[in-house]
Amino acid sequence: MWNALSLQMAIHQNSTIKDRIILEEIPSAHIYLDSILRSVRENRAIEFSYWPFGKDPIGVALYPYFMQMSDQRWYVHGINPYGDRIKSYALDRIQSLTIQEETFILPKDFFAEVYLSGQGIGQYEKIPVVNVVLQAYGRQIELLRTLPLHQSQKETKTEDGRSEFTYTLRPTTKFYGDILSAGKYI
């Protein structure tokens, strides 16, 4: 949130050159973001119609624990009032939303960053946490140093124009996609 606020302030202070500042469009940020942030802040339940890709819309009741932005998409993470595990929903697939009068208590031992440290986006309980070692070449080394693939990333070896990066995580399809997008350089 601090990064977003800093960015907004920088843009505001440079309004005379706003046509020379190009930002990525985040399609899901406009419709339900404020309402969901309010429900997270007030610990209020929400209900919404959700359209999963390739399926019919479903009704969802949720205690929203936290929000996350990743790859131009906002996600709300929370638990169903009758469930026992956290699920994730992309805001751009929500079709209607209402904030409920019902409130919930966020567990005192819950921290979003700790939860995401091994998860990434979504719930991947069936994927075990493992150590992954990648070898990077060329420009990809600097790209990984400046924009890590995951918060657990550590550079563990550098020699002869290549570097090894070690991760401790649940290797999701998103993680594999990020690796494959580097082509022959990882």
Rosetta blueprint (number, residue, H / E / L):
1 M L
2 W H
3 N H
4 A H
5 L H
6 S H
7 L H
8 Q H
9 M H
10 A H
11 I H
12 H H
13 Q H
14 N L
15 S H
16 T H
17 I H
18 K H
19 D H
20 R H
21 I L
22 I L
23 L L
24 E L
25 E L
26 I L
27 P H
28 S H
29 A H
30 H L
31 I L
32 Y L
33 L H
34 D H
35 S H
36 I H
37 L H
38 R H
39 S H
40 V H
41 R H
42 E H
43 N L
44 R E
45 A E
46 I E
47 E E
48 F E
49 S E
50 Y E
51 W L
52 P L
53 F L
54 G L
55 K L
56 D L
57 P L
58 I E
59 G E
60 V E
61 A E
62 L E
63 Y E
64 P E
65 Y E
66 F E
67 M E
68 Q E
69 M E
70 S E
71 D L
72 Q L
73 R E
74 W E
75 Y E
76 V E
77 H E
78 G E
79 I E
80 N L
81 P L
82 Y L
83 G L
84 D L
85 R L
86 I E
87 K E
88 S E
89 Y E
90 A E
91 L H
92 D H
93 R H
94 I E
95 Q E
96 S E
97 L E
98 T E
99 I E
100 Q E
101 E E
102 E E
103 T E
104 F L
105 I L
106 L L
107 P L
108 K L
109 D L
110 F L
111 F L
112 A H
113 E H
114 V H
115 Y H
116 L H
117 S H
118 G H
119 Q H
120 G L
121 I L
122 G L
123 Q L
124 Y L
125 E L
126 K L
127 I L
128 P L
129 V L
130 V E
131 N E
132 V E
133 V E
134 L E
135 Q E
136 A E
137 Y E
138 G L
139 R H
140 Q H
141 I H
142 E H
143 L H
144 L H
145 R H
146 T H
147 L L
148 P L
149 L L
150 H L
151 Q L
152 S L
153 Q L
154 K E
155 E E
156 T E
157 K E
158 T E
159 E E
160 D L
161 G L
162 R E
163 S E
164 E E
165 F E
166 T E
167 Y E
168 T E
169 L E
170 R L
171 P L
172 T L
173 T H
174 K H
175 F H
176 Y H
177 G H
178 D H
179 I H
180 L H
181 S L
182 A L
183 G H
184 K H
185 Y H
186 I L
